[in-house]
Amino acid sequence: MPRKDEIESVNNRSYYSMRTGRLKKSEGLTLEEFRDFFLVTYTAFESKGYFQEYLGINCVDGYEPGLVGDVEGYAYRKIRRKGLFPIWERKADLSEDEIFDLIEFLFDHASQPIAEGYYHDYGNCGYHYKKFKKGTANAEWREEINALLRDYGSGYELSSRGEILLLPGGNLEPLLQAPVPTYDQRNIQIRVNTAVDKFRRRGASREDRRDAIRDLADVLEFLRPKLKKVLLSKDESDLFEIANNFGIRHHNSKQKTDYDPTIWLSWIFYFYLATIHAGTRMIDKQRAKPQ
């Protein structure tokens, strides 16, 4: 079985025509192309038995339910959409929202079959497995799907929690992925992770993004006593004036609200996130100095 780093290397590799510019990515995959590639990926995982434990088997002798029971009714209850299963019956008209729902749903319901089972040869039905393990099934699904999501539209990714997020573009991705060096996971790292997911979540509203910035401002407020020791007093006060004066944290008549939220919210979010990373590193450096 190939190692994880080998799989990542293959998924991230561009081949000759695209690498040399002879075949351009233009604006990314169209919905029709994305739908086709999604179905190919789903079929590959289904043929390996990765969805049998939870979602059952579409056997030639009739549907055999998995742990969730009737998959059509279960999917309707969980996703609030009718007619998504069997997926191949919708192959020609799955919408973007339906595909994204299915990607997240399948992430949650993937598991690896282990050897025990039997091969049903009638009609080339395939293997019916009896035992499963979680293993790396979710990670494998995520890895394969992200190879498609990166090239669809403006770019997306399936997070380690199984949520589809917008890619930041440019050189900001390392900032979003890097862990915050902190001694306090609950008050810093977990809150930062929540804010990042909230800001990047597909379909996030303007208020969702403001709320994510408030979360980062709260982390900075928590760090403020320690930041005072590593920042000039004016720098420290300027950090909080941004959120307070641009209609982010508090609501009053003096706040500036006449600005393009798409541009300003993104700028403030990434500015605060970078400040948390820089600030925690300066705090760590200060703590490491001999007293």
C-alpha positions in Angstrom: 0.0 0.0 0.0 1.4 3.4 -0.9 2.5 5.7 1.9 0.5 8.9 2.7 3.4 11.1 1.5 3.5 9.2 -1.8 -0.2 9.7 -2.3 0.1 13.4 -1.6 2.9 13.7 -4.0 0.9 12.2 -6.8 -2.2 14.2 -6.1 -0.3 17.5 -6.0 1.7 16.7 -9.2 0.9 18.5 -12.5 1.6 16.6 -15.7 3.4 17.8 -18.8 0.7 19.7 -20.7 -0.6 21.6 -17.7 2.9 22.1 -16.2 4.3 23.6 -19.5 1.2 25.8 -20.1 0.1 23.9 -23.2 -3.1 23.0 -21.4 -4.3 25.9 -19.2 -6.5 25.6 -16.1 -8.3 28.8 -17.0 -11.0 29.4 -14.4 -10.9 25.8 -13.1 -13.1 22.9 -13.6 -16.7 23.5 -14.9 -19.6 22.1 -12.9 -20.0 19.4 -15.5 -16.3 18.4 -15.3 -16.4 18.5 -11.5 -19.5 16.3 -11.4 -17.9 13.7 -13.7 -14.6 13.6 -11.7 -16.6 13.4 -8.4 -18.6 10.4 -9.7 -15.4 8.7 -10.9 -13.8 9.2 -7.4 -17.0 8.0 -5.7 -17.1 4.9 -7.8 -13.5 4.0 -7.1 -14.1 4.2 -3.3 -17.4 2.4 -3.5 -15.8 -0.4 -5.5 -13.2 -0.8 -2.7 -16.1 -1.3 -0.2 -15.4 2.0 1.6 -19.1 2.9 2.0 -20.5 -0.6 2.6 -20.4 -0.6 6.4 -22.6 2.5 6.8 -24.5 2.9 3.5 -24.9 -0.8 2.5 -24.5 -2.5 -0.9 -26.4 -2.1 -4.1 -26.3 -5.8 -4.8 -27.6 -7.4 -8.0 -29.9 -9.4 -5.8 -31.3 -6.3 -4.2 -30.1 -3.5 -1.8 -28.5 -4.7 1.4 -28.6 -2.0 4.1 -25.7 -1.0 6.2 -25.5 0.5 9.7 -27.7 3.5 8.8 -30.5 1.4 7.5 -32.4 2.8 4.5 -29.8 5.0 3.0 -32.3 7.2 1.0 -34.3 8.0 4.1 -31.2 8.5 6.2 -29.6 10.8 3.7 -32.8 12.8 3.4 -32.9 13.2 7.2 -29.3 14.2 7.5 -28.8 16.3 4.4 -32.5 17.5 4.0 -32.4 16.6 0.3 -34.4 13.9 -1.4 -33.3 11.6 -4.2 -29.5 11.7 -3.7 -29.2 7.9 -3.5 -28.5 5.9 -5.5 -26.0 8.5 -6.5 -25.6 7.2 -10.1 -29.2 7.8 -10.9 -28.6 11.5 -10.5 -25.3 11.5 -12.4 -26.5 13.9 -15.1 -28.0 16.6 -13.0 -26.3 16.8 -9.5 -26.0 20.5 -8.6 -23.0 22.1 -7.0 -24.7 22.2 -3.6 -25.7 18.5 -3.8 -22.2 17.4 -4.7 -20.7 19.4 -1.8 -23.3 17.9 0.5 -22.4 14.4 -0.7 -18.7 15.0 -0.3 -19.1 15.9 3.3 -21.7 13.1 3.9 -19.4 10.5 2.4 -16.4 11.7 4.4 -18.4 10.9 7.6 -19.5 7.5 6.4 -16.3 6.0 5.0 -14.5 3.0 6.6 -12.0 0.5 5.4 -13.1 -3.1 4.8 -10.8 -5.8 6.1 -10.2 -9.2 4.6 -13.3 -11.1 6.0 -16.1 -11.3 3.4 -16.9 -13.1 0.2 -16.9 -12.4 -3.5 -20.4 -12.3 -5.1 -19.7 -13.4 -8.7 -23.2 -13.3 -10.0 -23.4 -10.3 -12.4 -19.8 -9.4 -11.3 -21.5 -7.9 -8.2 -18.2 -7.8 -6.3 -17.0 -8.2 -2.7 -19.4 -8.2 0.3 -17.4 -7.3 3.3 -18.3 -8.2 6.9 -15.7 -6.4 9.0 -14.5 -2.8 8.8 -12.2 -0.3 10.6 -12.0 3.5 10.4 -8.3 3.5 9.7 -7.4 6.2 7.2 -10.6 6.0 5.1 -11.7 9.6 5.8 -8.2 10.9 5.1 -8.0 9.0 1.9 -11.4 10.4 0.7 -10.3 13.9 1.7 -7.0 13.6 -0.2 -8.6 12.4 -3.4 -11.5 14.9 -3.2 -9.1 17.9 -2.5 -7.3 17.2 -5.7 -10.6 18.0 -7.4 -11.8 20.8 -5.2 -8.6 22.8 -5.6 -9.3 23.1 -9.3 -13.1 23.7 -9.1 -14.3 27.3 -9.5 -12.2 29.7 -7.3 -10.8 26.7 -5.3 -12.0 24.8 -2.2 -10.8 22.2 0.2 -12.3 19.6 2.4 -11.0 20.2 6.0 -9.8 17.5 8.4 -13.3 18.0 10.1 -15.0 17.1 6.8 -16.2 20.7 6.0 -15.8 22.3 2.6 -13.9 25.6 2.9 -12.8 28.3 0.5 -9.1 28.3 -0.4 -7.5 31.6 0.6 -5.6 32.1 -2.6 -2.2 33.7 -2.9 0.4 32.8 -0.3 -1.9 32.8 2.7 -2.5 29.0 2.9 0.6 28.3 5.1 -0.7 30.9 7.6 -4.1 29.1 7.9 -2.5 25.7 8.3 0.3 26.6 10.7 -0.3 25.8 14.4 -0.1 28.6 16.9 2.8 28.1 19.3 0.9 28.2 22.6 0.8 26.8 26.1 -3.0 27.3 26.2 -4.9 25.1 23.7 -8.4 26.0 24.9 -8.1 29.8 25.0 -5.8 30.2 22.0 -5.4 27.3 19.5 -9.0 26.0 19.6 -10.5 29.5 19.3 -8.2 30.3 16.4 -9.1 27.0 14.6 -12.8 27.8 15.1 -12.4 31.3 13.8 -10.5 30.1 10.7 -13.2 27.5 9.9 -16.0 30.0 10.4 -14.4 32.6 8.1 -13.5 30.2 5.4 -16.7 28.1 5.4 -18.4 27.9 2.1 -21.5 30.2 2.1 -20.3 32.1 5.2 -22.3 35.3 5.6 -20.9 38.7 6.2 -21.9 38.4 9.9 -20.2 34.9 10.1 -17.0 36.6 9.0 -17.4 39.4 11.4 -18.0 36.9 14.2 -14.8 35.1 13.2 -12.8 38.3 13.5 -14.4 38.9 16.9 -13.1 35.5 17.9 -9.6 36.5 16.9 -9.9 39.8 18.7 -10.9 37.9 21.8 -7.8 35.8 21.5 -5.7 38.9 21.3 -7.5 40.3 24.3 -6.6 37.2 26.2 -3.0 37.6 25.1 -3.0 41.4 25.8 -1.3 41.3 29.2 1.6 39.3 27.7 1.7 41.4 24.5 2.2 44.5 26.6 5.6 43.1 27.5 6.8 42.5 24.0 5.1 45.3 22.0 5.4 49.1 22.2 2.4 50.6 23.9 1.2 52.3 20.8 1.4 49.1 18.7 -0.6 47.2 21.3 -3.4 49.8 21.4 -3.5 50.1 17.6 -4.4 46.4 17.4 -7.6 46.8 19.2 -8.6 50.2 17.7 -8.9 48.4 14.3 -11.7 46.1 15.5 -13.3 48.7 17.7 -13.4 51.4 15.1 -14.5 49.4 12.1 -17.8 48.0 13.3 -16.4 44.6 14.3 -16.6 44.3 18.0 -18.8 47.0 19.5 -21.6 49.1 18.0 -21.7 52.8 18.4 -22.1 56.0 16.3 -18.4 56.7 16.0 -17.6 53.4 14.2 -16.6 53.4 10.5 -19.1 51.3 8.6 -18.9 52.8 5.1 -16.4 50.4 3.6 -16.4 47.4 1.3 -16.9 44.4 3.6 -15.5 41.9 1.2 -12.1 43.7 1.1 -11.9 45.0 4.7 -13.2 41.9 6.5 -10.6 39.7 4.7 -7.8 42.2 5.4 -8.7 42.5 9.1 -9.1 38.7 9.5 -5.7 37.9 8.0 -4.0 40.8 9.8 -5.3 39.6 13.2 -4.4 36.0 12.4 -0.9 37.0 11.5 -0.6 39.1 14.6 -1.6 36.2 16.8 1.1 34.0 15.2 3.7 36.8 15.5 2.6 37.7 19.0 2.6 34.2 20.4 6.1 33.7 19.0 7.4 36.9 20.5 5.8 35.8 23.9 7.5 32.4 23.6 10.8 34.0 22.8 10.5 36.4 25.8 9.6 33.4 28.1 12.6 31.5 26.9 15.1 34.3 27.9 17.0 33.8 31.2 15.4 35.9 33.9 
